[in-house]
Amino acid sequence: MTAAEVLTDVRQCWSTADLPVVVFSGSSSEADIQRALEAGANGYVTKPVGLDEYTRAVQHTLNTWYAHALTTQASDHRVA
């Protein structure tokens, strides 16, 4: 089963808002990126080669999506 097939199955159960998915891949092919996004990925990160760069990319991605989740959660609890 390919990553796109797994993602398609995941999206049948959870929306992009309920379960954000960011694909980390060694491929920088535009076709692979497009395929992942069309299958329901919220984002796509091409894995850096070096460990330090990879660690920074993972940390940046986690921080970005954590901040997004906090913002979304805060807006869901606002009183009109």
All heavy atoms as a GROMACS GRO file, in nm:
protein
  608
    1MET      N    1   0.085  -0.117   0.000
    1MET     CA    2   0.000   0.000   0.000
    1MET      C    3   0.090   0.125   0.000
    1MET      O    4   0.184   0.134   0.078
    1MET     CB    5  -0.090  -0.004   0.123
    1MET     CG    6  -0.188   0.110   0.131
    1MET     SD    7  -0.302   0.093   0.270
    1MET     CE    8  -0.447   0.041   0.183
    2THR      N    9   0.061   0.218  -0.086
    2THR     CA   10   0.140   0.341  -0.095
    2THR      C   11   0.094   0.442   0.011
    2THR      O   12  -0.014   0.428   0.069
    2THR     CB   13   0.125   0.406  -0.233
    2THR    OG1   14  -0.010   0.455  -0.245
    2THR    CG2   15   0.159   0.310  -0.346
    3ALA      N   16   0.176   0.543   0.033
    3ALA     CA   17   0.140   0.648   0.128
    3ALA      C   18   0.012   0.718   0.085
    3ALA      O   19  -0.074   0.751   0.169
    3ALA     CB   20   0.254   0.748   0.141
    4ALA      N   21  -0.004   0.742  -0.044
    4ALA     CA   22  -0.125   0.807  -0.094
    4ALA      C   23  -0.249   0.722  -0.067
    4ALA      O   24  -0.355   0.774  -0.032
    4ALA     CB   25  -0.112   0.838  -0.242
    5GLU      N   26  -0.236   0.591  -0.081
    5GLU     CA   27  -0.348   0.501  -0.052
    5GLU      C   28  -0.383   0.503   0.097
    5GLU      O   29  -0.501   0.506   0.133
    5GLU     CB   30  -0.315   0.358  -0.098
    5GLU     CG   31  -0.309   0.344  -0.249
    5GLU     CD   32  -0.251   0.211  -0.294
    5GLU    OE1   33  -0.172   0.150  -0.219
    5GLU    OE2   34  -0.285   0.168  -0.404
    6VAL      N   35  -0.281   0.502   0.182
    6VAL     CA   36  -0.305   0.509   0.326
    6VAL      C   37  -0.375   0.640   0.360
    6VAL      O   38  -0.473   0.644   0.434
    6VAL     CB   39  -0.173   0.496   0.406
    6VAL    CG1   40  -0.195   0.527   0.553
    6VAL    CG2   41  -0.114   0.357   0.388
    7LEU      N   42  -0.326   0.748   0.303
    7LEU     CA   43  -0.383   0.879   0.330
    7LEU      C   44  -0.528   0.888   0.281
    7LEU      O   45  -0.614   0.944   0.350
    7LEU     CB   46  -0.298   0.986   0.262
    7LEU     CG   47  -0.315   1.129   0.306
    7LEU    CD1   48  -0.316   1.144   0.458
    7LEU    CD2   49  -0.203   1.213   0.249
    8THR      N   50  -0.556   0.830   0.167
    8THR     CA   51  -0.694   0.826   0.117
    8THR      C   52  -0.784   0.752   0.215
    8THR      O   53  -0.895   0.797   0.246
    8THR     CB   54  -0.699   0.761  -0.022
    8THR    OG1   55  -0.619   0.840  -0.112
    8THR    CG2   56  -0.840   0.752  -0.076
    9ASP      N   57  -0.737   0.640   0.267
    9ASP     CA   58  -0.814   0.565   0.367
    9ASP      C   59  -0.834   0.646   0.494
    9ASP      O   60  -0.943   0.648   0.552
    9ASP     CB   61  -0.745   0.432   0.400
    9ASP     CG   62  -0.758   0.329   0.289
    9ASP    OD1   63  -0.836   0.353   0.193
    9ASP    OD2   64  -0.689   0.226   0.297
   10VAL      N   65  -0.728   0.712   0.540
   10VAL     CA   66  -0.737   0.795   0.661
   10VAL      C   67  -0.841   0.904   0.642
   10VAL      O   68  -0.922   0.932   0.731
   10VAL     CB   69  -0.599   0.855   0.696
   10VAL    CG1   70  -0.611   0.967   0.799
   10VAL    CG2   71  -0.505   0.746   0.748
   11ARG      N   72  -0.842   0.968   0.527
   11ARG     CA   73  -0.934   1.078   0.501
   11ARG      C   74  -1.079   1.033   0.491
   11ARG      O   75  -1.171   1.113   0.503
   11ARG     CB   76  -0.893   1.155   0.376
   11ARG     CG   77  -0.769   1.237   0.398
   11ARG     CD   78  -0.792   1.340   0.507
   11ARG     NE   79  -0.672   1.412   0.539
   11ARG     CZ   80  -0.629   1.436   0.661
   11ARG    NH1   81  -0.699   1.396   0.764
   11ARG    NH2   82  -0.518   1.502   0.682
   12GLN      N   83  -1.102   0.905   0.473
   12GLN     CA   84  -1.239   0.854   0.475
   12GLN      C   85  -1.294   0.854   0.617
   12GLN      O   86  -1.415   0.854   0.637
   12GLN     CB   87  -1.245   0.713   0.416
   12GLN     CG   88  -1.221   0.712   0.267
   12GLN     CD   89  -1.222   0.572   0.209
   12GLN    OE1   90  -1.251   0.474   0.277
   12GLN    NE2   91  -1.189   0.562   0.081
   13CYS      N   92  -1.205   0.858   0.717
   13CYS     CA   93  -1.248   0.856   0.857
   13CYS      C   94  -1.231   0.991   0.927
   13CYS      O   95  -1.310   1.024   1.016
   13CYS     CB   96  -1.167   0.752   0.935
   13CYS     SG   97  -1.188   0.583   0.874
   14TRP      N   98  -1.128   1.066   0.891
   14TRP     CA   99  -1.099   1.192   0.960
   14TRP      C  100  -1.077   1.304   0.859
   14TRP      O  101  -1.009   1.284   0.758
   14TRP     CB  102  -0.973   1.179   1.046
   14TRP     CG  103  -0.988   1.086   1.159
   14TRP    CD1  104  -1.053   1.109   1.278
   14TRP    CD2  105  -0.938   0.952   1.168
   14TRP    NE1  106  -1.046   0.998   1.358
   14TRP    CE2  107  -0.976   0.900   1.292
   14TRP    CE3  108  -0.865   0.871   1.082
   14TRP    CZ2  109  -0.943   0.772   1.333
   14TRP    CZ3  110  -0.832   0.744   1.122
   14TRP    CH2  111  -0.871   0.696   1.246
   15SER      N  112  -1.128   1.421   0.893
   15SER     CA  113  -1.109   1.538   0.806
   15SER      C  114  -0.971   1.598   0.830
   15SER      O  115  -0.902   1.565   0.927
   15SER     CB  116  -1.215   1.644   0.835
   15SER     OG  117  -1.189   1.705   0.961
   16THR      N  118  -0.931   1.690   0.743
   16THR     CA  119  -0.803   1.756   0.759
   16THR      C  120  -0.800   1.841   0.885
   16THR      O  121  -0.695   1.860   0.945
   16THR     CB  122  -0.769   1.844   0.637
   16THR    OG1  123  -0.875   1.938   0.617
   16THR    CG2  124  -0.749   1.761   0.512
   17ALA      N  125  -0.916   1.890   0.928
   17ALA     CA  126  -0.922   1.968   1.052
   17ALA      C  127  -0.909   1.879   1.175
   17ALA      O  128  -0.848   1.917   1.274
   17ALA     CB  129  -1.053   2.047   1.058
   18ASP      N  130  -0.967   1.759   1.169
   18ASP     CA  131  -0.964   1.668   1.283
   18ASP      C  132  -0.830   1.598   1.299
   18ASP      O  133  -0.788   1.568   1.410
   18ASP     CB  134  -1.073   1.562   1.271
   18ASP     CG  135  -1.212   1.619   1.281
   18ASP    OD1  136  -1.229   1.724   1.346
   18ASP    OD2  137  -1.305   1.559   1.224
   19LEU      N  138  -0.763   1.570   1.188
   19LEU     CA  139  -0.637   1.498   1.193
   19LEU      C  140  -0.543   1.552   1.085
   19LEU      O  141  -0.541   1.504   0.971
   19LEU     CB  142  -0.658   1.348   1.171
   19LEU     CG  143  -0.533   1.261   1.176
   19LEU    CD1  144  -0.471   1.262   1.316
   19LEU    CD2  145  -0.566   1.119   1.134
   20PRO      N  146  -0.466   1.656   1.119
   20PRO     CA  147  -0.370   1.707   1.021
   20PRO      C  148  -0.262   1.603   0.991
   20PRO      O  149  -0.213   1.535   1.081
   20PRO     CB  150  -0.308   1.829   1.089
   20PRO     CG  151  -0.398   1.862   1.202
   20PRO     CD  152  -0.465   1.733   1.241
   21VAL      N  153  -0.227   1.591   0.864
   21VAL     CA  154  -0.123   1.498   0.821
   21VAL      C  155  -0.021   1.574   0.738
   21VAL      O  156  -0.057   1.640   0.640
   21VAL     CB  157  -0.182   1.381   0.738
   21VAL    CG1  158  -0.070   1.294   0.683
   21VAL    CG2  159  -0.279   1.299   0.820
   22VAL      N  160   0.104   1.565   0.780
   22VAL     CA  161   0.214   1.624   0.704
   22VAL      C  162   0.301   1.509   0.656
   22VAL      O  163   0.347   1.428   0.736
   22VAL     CB  164   0.296   1.722   0.789
   22VAL    CG1  165   0.414   1.778   0.709
   22VAL    CG2  166   0.208   1.836   0.840
   23VAL      N  167   0.323   1.501   0.527
   23VAL     CA  168   0.403   1.394   0.468
   23VAL      C  169   0.550   1.437   0.469
   23VAL      O  170   0.583   1.545   0.422
   23VAL     CB  171   0.357   1.365   0.323
   23VAL    CG1  172   0.450   1.266   0.255
   23VAL    CG2  173   0.213   1.314   0.322
   24PHE      N  174   0.635   1.352   0.526
   24PHE     CA  175   0.781   1.368   0.518
   24PHE      C  176   0.830   1.267   0.418
   24PHE      O  177   0.809   1.147   0.434
   24PHE     CB  178   0.846   1.340   0.654
   24PHE     CG  179   0.852   1.459   0.744
   24PHE    CD1  180   0.738   1.506   0.806
   24PHE    CD2  181   0.971   1.525   0.765
   24PHE    CE1  182   0.743   1.616   0.889
   24PHE    CE2  183   0.977   1.635   0.847
   24PHE     CZ  184   0.863   1.682   0.910
   25SER      N  185   0.895   1.314   0.312
   25SER     CA  186   0.936   1.223   0.206
   25SER      C  187   1.074   1.260   0.155
   25SER      O  188   1.114   1.376   0.160
   25SER     CB  189   0.835   1.231   0.090
   25SER     OG  190   0.880   1.154  -0.020
   26GLY      N  191   1.143   1.162   0.105
   26GLY     CA  192   1.272   1.186   0.043
   26GLY      C  193   1.258   1.241  -0.098
   26GLY      O  194   1.354   1.286  -0.159
   27SER      N  195   1.138   1.240  -0.151
   27SER     CA  196   1.114   1.284  -0.288
   27SER      C  197   1.079   1.433  -0.292
   27SER      O  198   0.998   1.481  -0.214
   27SER     CB  199   0.998   1.206  -0.349
   27SER     OG  200   0.964   1.258  -0.475
   28SER      N  201   1.137   1.503  -0.388
   28SER     CA  202   1.101   1.642  -0.412
   28SER      C  203   1.027   1.655  -0.546
   28SER      O  204   1.009   1.765  -0.597
   28SER     CB  205   1.225   1.731  -0.410
   28SER     OG  206   1.316   1.690  -0.509
   29SER      N  207   0.984   1.543  -0.598
   29SER     CA  208   0.911   1.539  -0.726
   29SER      C  209   0.777   1.611  -0.712
   29SER      O  210   0.699   1.584  -0.620
   29SER     CB  211   0.886   1.393  -0.766
   29SER     OG  212   0.781   1.384  -0.860
   30GLU      N  213   0.751   1.703  -0.804
   30GLU     CA  214   0.623   1.776  -0.804
   30GLU      C  215   0.506   1.679  -0.812
   30GLU      O  216   0.401   1.702  -0.750
   30GLU     CB  217   0.619   1.877  -0.918
   30GLU     CG  218   0.707   1.997  -0.895
   30GLU     CD  219   0.665   2.080  -0.774
   30GLU    OE1  220   0.544   2.096  -0.747
   30GLU    OE2  221   0.755   2.130  -0.704
   31ALA      N  222   0.521   1.570  -0.888
   31ALA     CA  223   0.413   1.472  -0.901
   31ALA      C  224   0.384   1.405  -0.766
   31ALA      O  225   0.268   1.385  -0.730
   31ALA     CB  226   0.449   1.367  -1.005
   32ASP      N  227   0.490   1.372  -0.690
   32ASP     CA  228   0.471   1.310  -0.558
   32ASP      C  229   0.405   1.407  -0.460
   32ASP      O  230   0.317   1.369  -0.383
   32ASP     CB  231   0.604   1.262  -0.502
   32ASP     CG  232   0.659   1.142  -0.576
   32ASP    OD1  233   0.581   1.072  -0.645
   32ASP    OD2  234   0.781   1.117  -0.567
   33ILE      N  235   0.449   1.533  -0.464
   33ILE     CA  236   0.390   1.635  -0.377
   33ILE      C  237   0.243   1.652  -0.409
   33ILE      O  238   0.158   1.651  -0.320
   33ILE     CB  239   0.467   1.768  -0.390
   33ILE    CG1  240   0.611   1.752  -0.341
   33ILE    CG2  241   0.395   1.880  -0.316
   33ILE    CD1  242   0.704   1.867  -0.376
   34GLN      N  243   0.212   1.666  -0.536
   34GLN     CA  244   0.072   1.684  -0.578
   34GLN      C  245  -0.013   1.564  -0.540
   34GLN      O  246  -0.126   1.580  -0.494
   34GLN     CB  247   0.067   1.709  -0.729
   34GLN     CG  248  -0.068   1.754  -0.778
   34GLN     CD  249  -0.112   1.886  -0.716
   34GLN    OE1  250  -0.031   1.974  -0.691
   34GLN    NE2  251  -0.240   1.900  -0.692
   35ARG      N  252   0.041   1.445  -0.558
   35ARG     CA  253  -0.032   1.323  -0.524
   35ARG      C  254  -0.065   1.319  -0.375
   35ARG      O  255  -0.177   1.286  -0.335
   35ARG     CB  256   0.051   1.201  -0.566
   35ARG     CG  257  -0.024   1.072  -0.566
   35ARG     CD  258   0.052   0.952  -0.626
   35ARG     NE  259   0.194   0.968  -0.653
   35ARG     CZ  260   0.247   0.997  -0.773
   35ARG    NH1  261   0.170   1.015  -0.878
   35ARG    NH2  262   0.378   1.008  -0.788
   36ALA      N  263   0.031   1.356  -0.291
   36ALA     CA  264   0.008   1.358  -0.146
   36ALA      C  265  -0.097   1.461  -0.108
   36ALA      O  266  -0.186   1.433  -0.027
   36ALA     CB  267   0.139   1.386  -0.073
   37LEU      N  268  -0.089   1.579  -0.166
   37LEU     CA  269  -0.186   1.684  -0.134
   37LEU      C  270  -0.325   1.646  -0.183
   37LEU      O  271  -0.425   1.668  -0.113
   37LEU     CB  272  -0.140   1.818  -0.193
   37LEU     CG  273  -0.011   1.873  -0.134
   37LEU    CD1  274   0.033   1.999  -0.208
   37LEU    CD2  275  -0.023   1.900   0.016
   38GLU      N  276  -0.334   1.587  -0.301
   38GLU     CA  277  -0.463   1.544  -0.354
   38GLU      C  278  -0.523   1.430  -0.270
   38GLU      O  279  -0.645   1.418  -0.261
   38GLU     CB  280  -0.450   1.501  -0.500
   38GLU     CG  281  -0.430   1.617  -0.594
   38GLU     CD  282  -0.402   1.575  -0.737
   38GLU    OE1  283  -0.390   1.453  -0.764
   38GLU    OE2  284  -0.388   1.665  -0.822
   39ALA      N  285  -0.437   1.350  -0.208
   39ALA     CA  286  -0.485   1.240  -0.124
   39ALA      C  287  -0.531   1.289   0.013
   39ALA      O  288  -0.589   1.213   0.090
   39ALA     CB  289  -0.376   1.135  -0.108
   40GLY      N  290  -0.502   1.417   0.044
   40GLY     CA  291  -0.551   1.473   0.169
   40GLY      C  292  -0.446   1.520   0.266
   40GLY      O  293  -0.479   1.553   0.381
   41ALA      N  294  -0.321   1.525   0.226
   41ALA     CA  295  -0.217   1.576   0.317
   41ALA      C  296  -0.238   1.725   0.339
   41ALA      O  297  -0.277   1.798   0.248
   41ALA     CB  298  -0.079   1.551   0.258
   42ASN      N  299  -0.212   1.770   0.461
   42ASN     CA  300  -0.218   1.912   0.493
   42ASN      C  301  -0.089   1.982   0.453
   42ASN      O  302  -0.087   2.103   0.434
   42ASN     CB  303  -0.241   1.934   0.642
   42ASN     CG  304  -0.372   1.879   0.687
   42ASN    OD1  305  -0.386   1.759   0.704
   42ASN    ND2  306  -0.470   1.966   0.706
   43GLY      N  307   0.019   1.907   0.445
   43GLY     CA  308   0.148   1.964   0.411
   43GLY      C  309   0.242   1.857   0.361
   43GLY      O  310   0.214   1.736   0.373
   44TYR      N  311   0.354   1.900   0.305
   44TYR     CA  312   0.452   1.808   0.249
   44TYR      C  313   0.590   1.866   0.275
   44TYR      O  314   0.614   1.984   0.246
   44TYR     CB  315   0.430   1.794   0.098
   44TYR     CG  316   0.512   1.687   0.030
   44TYR    CD1  317   0.458   1.563   0.003
   44TYR    CD2  318   0.645   1.710  -0.007
   44TYR    CE1  319   0.532   1.464  -0.060
   44TYR    CE2  320   0.720   1.612  -0.069
   44TYR     CZ  321   0.663   1.489  -0.096
   44TYR     OH  322   0.736   1.392  -0.158
   45VAL      N  323   0.678   1.788   0.334
   45VAL     CA  324   0.814   1.832   0.364
   45VAL      C  325   0.911   1.732   0.300
   45VAL      O  326   0.900   1.612   0.323
   45VAL     CB  327   0.839   1.838   0.517
   45VAL    CG1  328   0.982   1.876   0.547
   45VAL    CG2  329   0.741   1.934   0.583
   46THR      N  330   1.002   1.784   0.220
   46THR     CA  331   1.107   1.699   0.165
   46THR      C  332   1.214   1.683   0.272
   46THR      O  333   1.266   1.782   0.323
   46THR     CB  334   1.167   1.762   0.038
   46THR    OG1  335   1.062   1.780  -0.058
   46THR    CG2  336   1.274   1.673  -0.022
   47LYS      N  337   1.243   1.558   0.307
   47LYS     CA  338   1.338   1.531   0.414
   47LYS      C  339   1.479   1.578   0.377
   47LYS      O  340   1.529   1.541   0.271
   47LYS     CB  341   1.343   1.382   0.446
   47LYS     CG  342   1.219   1.328   0.510
   47LYS     CD  343   1.236   1.185   0.557
   47LYS     CE  344   1.228   1.088   0.442
   47LYS     NZ  345   1.221   0.948   0.484
   48PRO      N  346   1.538   1.658   0.464
   48PRO     CA  347   1.678   1.694   0.442
   48PRO      C  348   1.768   1.571   0.461
   48PRO      O  349   1.729   1.475   0.528
   48PRO     CB  350   1.707   1.797   0.551
   48PRO     CG  351   1.574   1.843   0.600
   48PRO     CD  352   1.482   1.727   0.578
   49VAL      N  353   1.887   1.577   0.405
   49VAL     CA  354   1.978   1.463   0.411
   49VAL      C  355   2.046   1.452   0.547
   49VAL      O  356   2.052   1.345   0.606
   49VAL     CB  357   2.084   1.473   0.298
   49VAL    CG1  358   2.184   1.360   0.309
   49VAL    CG2  359   2.016   1.471   0.163
   50GLY      N  360   2.096   1.562   0.601
   50GLY     CA  361   2.170   1.558   0.726
   50GLY      C  362   2.080   1.549   0.848
   50GLY      O  363   1.967   1.597   0.849
   51LEU      N  364   2.131   1.488   0.954
   51LEU     CA  365   2.054   1.469   1.077
   51LEU      C  366   2.016   1.602   1.141
   51LEU      O  367   1.902   1.620   1.184
   51LEU     CB  368   2.133   1.383   1.177
   51LEU     CG  369   2.062   1.355   1.310
   51LEU    CD1  370   1.929   1.284   1.288
   51LEU    CD2  371   2.152   1.274   1.400
   52ASP      N  372   2.108   1.697   1.148
   52ASP     CA  373   2.076   1.827   1.208
   52ASP      C  374   1.965   1.898   1.131
   52ASP      O  375   1.872   1.952   1.190
   52ASP     CB  376   2.200   1.916   1.215
   52ASP     CG  377   2.301   1.870   1.318
   52ASP    OD1  378   2.261   1.793   1.410
   52ASP    OD2  379   2.418   1.908   1.307
   53GLU      N  380   1.975   1.897   0.998
   53GLU     CA  381   1.873   1.961   0.916
   53GLU      C  382   1.739   1.889   0.929
   53GLU      O  383   1.634   1.951   0.934
   53GLU     CB  384   1.916   1.965   0.769
   53GLU     CG  385   2.036   2.053   0.742
   53GLU     CD  386   2.168   1.981   0.764
   53GLU    OE1  387   2.168   1.859   0.796
   53GLU    OE2  388   2.273   2.046   0.750
   54TYR      N  389   1.745   1.757   0.936
   54TYR     CA  390   1.623   1.678   0.953
   54TYR      C  391   1.557   1.710   1.087
   54TYR      O  392   1.436   1.733   1.094
   54TYR     CB  393   1.655   1.528   0.944
   54TYR     CG  394   1.533   1.441   0.957
   54TYR    CD1  395   1.448   1.420   0.850
   54TYR    CD2  396   1.502   1.380   1.079
   54TYR    CE1  397   1.336   1.341   0.862
   54TYR    CE2  398   1.389   1.301   1.092
   54TYR     CZ  399   1.307   1.281   0.984
   54TYR     OH  400   1.195   1.204   0.996
   55THR      N  401   1.637   1.716   1.192
   55THR     CA  402   1.584   1.748   1.324
   55THR      C  403   1.519   1.886   1.325
   55THR      O  404   1.411   1.904   1.381
   55THR     CB  405   1.697   1.741   1.430
   55THR    OG1  406   1.753   1.610   1.428
   55THR    CG2  407   1.646   1.772   1.568
   56ARG      N  408   1.584   1.983   1.263
   56ARG     CA  409   1.526   2.118   1.255
   56ARG      C  410   1.396   2.118   1.174
   56ARG      O  411   1.298   2.185   1.211
   56ARG     CB  412   1.625   2.217   1.194
   56ARG     CG  413   1.729   2.265   1.294
   56ARG     CD  414   1.807   2.384   1.242
   56ARG     NE  415   1.892   2.352   1.128
   56ARG     CZ  416   2.015   2.303   1.137
   56ARG    NH1  417   2.069   2.279   1.255
   56ARG    NH2  418   2.085   2.277   1.029
   57ALA      N  419   1.390   2.043   1.066
   57ALA     CA  420   1.268   2.037   0.985
   57ALA      C  421   1.153   1.975   1.063
   57ALA      O  422   1.040   2.025   1.058
   57ALA     CB  423   1.294   1.957   0.856
   58VAL      N  424   1.181   1.869   1.137
   58VAL     CA  425   1.077   1.805   1.218
   58VAL      C  426   1.031   1.901   1.327
   58VAL      O  427   0.910   1.919   1.348
   58VAL     CB  428   1.127   1.672   1.279
   58VAL    CG1  429   1.030   1.620   1.384
   58VAL    CG2  430   1.151   1.568   1.170
   59GLN      N  431   1.123   1.965   1.395
   59GLN     CA  432   1.087   2.058   1.503
   59GLN      C  433   1.005   2.175   1.449
   59GLN      O  434   0.906   2.214   1.508
   59GLN     CB  435   1.212   2.109   1.575
   59GLN     CG  436   1.181   2.185   1.701
   59GLN     CD  437   1.110   2.098   1.804
   59GLN    OE1  438   1.154   1.990   1.839
   59GLN    NE2  439   0.995   2.143   1.851
   60HIS      N  440   1.046   2.229   1.336
   60HIS     CA  441   0.973   2.340   1.275
   60HIS      C  442   0.830   2.297   1.239
   60HIS      O  443   0.734   2.370   1.264
   60HIS     CB  444   1.046   2.392   1.151
   60HIS     CG  445   0.970   2.497   1.078
   60HIS    ND1  446   0.959   2.626   1.123
   60HIS    CD2  447   0.899   2.492   0.962
   60HIS    CE1  448   0.884   2.695   1.039
   60HIS    NE2  449   0.848   2.615   0.941
   61THR      N  450   0.817   2.179   1.181
   61THR     CA  451   0.686   2.128   1.143
   61THR      C  452   0.598   2.108   1.265
   61THR      O  453   0.481   2.149   1.267
   61THR     CB  454   0.700   1.996   1.063
   61THR    OG1  455   0.780   2.022   0.948
   61THR    CG2  456   0.564   1.943   1.021
   62LEU      N  457   0.653   2.048   1.370
   62LEU     CA  458   0.575   2.027   1.493
   62LEU      C  459   0.534   2.161   1.554
   62LEU      O  460   0.419   2.177   1.596
   62LEU     CB  461   0.656   1.946   1.594
   62LEU     CG  462   0.680   1.800   1.557
   62LEU    CD1  463   0.774   1.734   1.657
   62LEU    CD2  464   0.548   1.724   1.549
   63ASN      N  465   0.624   2.256   1.559
   63ASN     CA  466   0.591   2.387   1.616
   63ASN      C  467   0.482   2.457   1.534
   63ASN      O  468   0.390   2.517   1.591
   63ASN     CB  469   0.715   2.476   1.622
   63ASN     CG  470   0.814   2.431   1.726
   63ASN    OD1  471   0.780   2.358   1.819
   63ASN    ND2  472   0.938   2.474   1.712
   64THR      N  473   0.492   2.449   1.403
   64THR     CA  474   0.393   2.512   1.316
   64THR      C  475   0.255   2.452   1.338
   64THR      O  476   0.156   2.524   1.356
   64THR     CB  477   0.434   2.497   1.168
   64THR    OG1  478   0.561   2.561   1.149
   64THR    CG2  479   0.331   2.555   1.074
   65TRP      N  480   0.246   2.320   1.339
   65TRP     CA  481   0.116   2.256   1.354
   65TRP      C  482   0.063   2.266   1.496
   65TRP      O  483  -0.059   2.274   1.516
   65TRP     CB  484   0.120   2.111   1.304
   65TRP     CG  485   0.120   2.113   1.154
   65TRP    CD1  486   0.228   2.098   1.072
   65TRP    CD2  487   0.009   2.141   1.070
   65TRP    NE1  488   0.189   2.113   0.941
   65TRP    CE2  489   0.056   2.140   0.936
   65TRP    CE3  490  -0.125   2.168   1.093
   65TRP    CZ2  491  -0.027   2.163   0.828
   65TRP    CZ3  492  -0.208   2.191   0.984
   65TRP    CH2  493  -0.159   2.188   0.854
   66TYR      N  494   0.150   2.271   1.594
   66TYR     CA  495   0.106   2.292   1.733
   66TYR      C  496   0.045   2.431   1.747
   66TYR      O  497  -0.062   2.448   1.805
   66TYR     CB  498   0.223   2.273   1.830
   66TYR     CG  499   0.184   2.289   1.973
   66TYR    CD1  500   0.102   2.196   2.036
   66TYR    CD2  501   0.228   2.398   2.047
   66TYR    CE1  502   0.065   2.211   2.169
   66TYR    CE2  503   0.191   2.414   2.180
   66TYR     CZ  504   0.110   2.320   2.240
   66TYR     OH  505   0.072   2.336   2.371
   67ALA      N  506   0.111   2.532   1.691
   67ALA     CA  507   0.059   2.669   1.695
   67ALA      C  508  -0.075   2.676   1.622
   67ALA      O  509  -0.168   2.742   1.668
   67ALA     CB  510   0.160   2.765   1.634
   68HIS      N  511  -0.085   2.608   1.510
   68HIS     CA  512  -0.210   2.605   1.435
   68HIS      C  513  -0.322   2.541   1.519
   68HIS      O  514  -0.433   2.592   1.523
   68HIS     CB  515  -0.191   2.527   1.304
   68HIS     CG  516  -0.318   2.505   1.228
   68HIS    ND1  517  -0.378   2.606   1.156
   68HIS    CD2  518  -0.396   2.396   1.213
   68HIS    CE1  519  -0.489   2.558   1.100
   68HIS    NE2  520  -0.500   2.431   1.133
   69ALA      N  521  -0.290   2.433   1.587
   69ALA     CA  522  -0.390   2.365   1.670
   69ALA      C  523  -0.435   2.455   1.784
   69ALA      O  524  -0.554   2.460   1.816
   69ALA     CB  525  -0.332   2.234   1.725
   70LEU      N  526  -0.343   2.526   1.846
   70LEU     CA  527  -0.379   2.617   1.955
   70LEU      C  528  -0.469   2.730   1.905
   70LEU      O  529  -0.568   2.766   1.970
   70LEU     CB  530  -0.255   2.675   2.021
   70LEU     CG  531  -0.170   2.578   2.103
   70LEU    CD1  532  -0.047   2.650   2.157
   70LEU    CD2  533  -0.252   2.519   2.217
   71THR      N  534  -0.437   2.784   1.789
   71THR     CA  535  -0.518   2.891   1.731
   71THR      C  536  -0.658   2.841   1.698
   71THR      O  537  -0.757   2.908   1.726
   71THR     CB  538  -0.450   2.946   1.604
   71THR    OG1  539  -0.320   2.992   1.638
   71THR    CG2  540  -0.529   3.058   1.542
   72THR      N  541  -0.664   2.724   1.638
   72THR     CA  542  -0.793   2.665   1.602
   72THR      C  543  -0.876   2.636   1.727
   72THR      O  544  -0.994   2.667   1.732
   72THR     CB  545  -0.772   2.536   1.522
   72THR    OG1  546  -0.696   2.566   1.405
   72THR    CG2  547  -0.905   2.474   1.480
   73GLN      N  548  -0.812   2.580   1.828
   73GLN     CA  549  -0.882   2.548   1.952
   73GLN      C  550  -0.933   2.675   2.020
   73GLN      O  551  -1.046   2.679   2.066
   73GLN     CB  552  -0.789   2.472   2.046
   73GLN     CG  553  -0.857   2.424   2.172
   73GLN     CD  554  -0.761   2.347   2.260
   73GLN    OE1  555  -0.644   2.378   2.268
   73GLN    NE2  556  -0.813   2.248   2.328
   74ALA      N  557  -0.852   2.779   2.021
   74ALA     CA  558  -0.893   2.905   2.083
   74ALA      C  559  -1.012   2.966   2.010
   74ALA      O  560  -1.107   3.015   2.072
   74ALA     CB  561  -0.776   3.003   2.086
   75SER      N  562  -1.012   2.960   1.876
   75SER     CA  563  -1.123   3.018   1.801
   75SER      C  564  -1.250   2.936   1.817
   75SER      O  565  -1.360   2.988   1.808
   75SER     CB  566  -1.086   3.033   1.653
   75SER     OG  567  -1.071   2.908   1.592
   76ASP      N  568  -1.238   2.806   1.843
   76ASP     CA  569  -1.354   2.721   1.864
   76ASP      C  570  -1.424   2.751   1.995
   76ASP      O  571  -1.542   2.721   2.013
   76ASP     CB  572  -1.314   2.572   1.863
   76ASP     CG  573  -1.277   2.523   1.723
   76ASP    OD1  574  -1.307   2.594   1.625
   76ASP    OD2  575  -1.216   2.415   1.714
   77HIS      N  576  -1.352   2.813   2.092
   77HIS     CA  577  -1.407   2.836   2.224
   77HIS      C  578  -1.444   2.982   2.250
   77HIS      O  579  -1.478   3.018   2.361
   77HIS     CB  580  -1.308   2.790   2.332
   77HIS     CG  581  -1.286   2.641   2.329
   77HIS    ND1  582  -1.386   2.552   2.362
   77HIS    CD2  583  -1.180   2.567   2.291
   77HIS    CE1  584  -1.339   2.428   2.348
   77HIS    NE2  585  -1.215   2.434   2.304
   78ARG      N  586  -1.440   3.065   2.148
   78ARG     CA  587  -1.477   3.206   2.164
   78ARG      C  588  -1.628   3.218   2.180
   78ARG      O  589  -1.705   3.147   2.116
   78ARG     CB  590  -1.433   3.288   2.043
   78ARG     CG  591  -1.285   3.306   2.040
   78ARG     CD  592  -1.247   3.408   1.935
   78ARG     NE  593  -1.101   3.412   1.930
   78ARG     CZ  594  -1.031   3.419   1.819
   78ARG    NH1  595  -1.091   3.425   1.704
   78ARG    NH2  596  -0.901   3.422   1.823
   79VAL      N  597  -1.667   3.312   2.264
   79VAL     CA  598  -1.810   3.339   2.285
   79VAL      C  599  -1.848   3.459   2.200
   79VAL      O  600  -1.781   3.562   2.201
   79VAL     CB  601  -1.837   3.369   2.434
   79VAL    CG1  602  -1.984   3.403   2.454
   79VAL    CG2  603  -1.796   3.250   2.519
   80ALA      N  604  -1.954   3.444   2.125
   80ALA     CA  605  -1.997   3.554   2.035
   80ALA      C  606  -2.076   3.658   2.110
   80ALA      O  607  -2.135   3.638   2.209
   80ALA     CB  608  -2.080   3.497   1.921
   0.00000   0.00000   0.00000
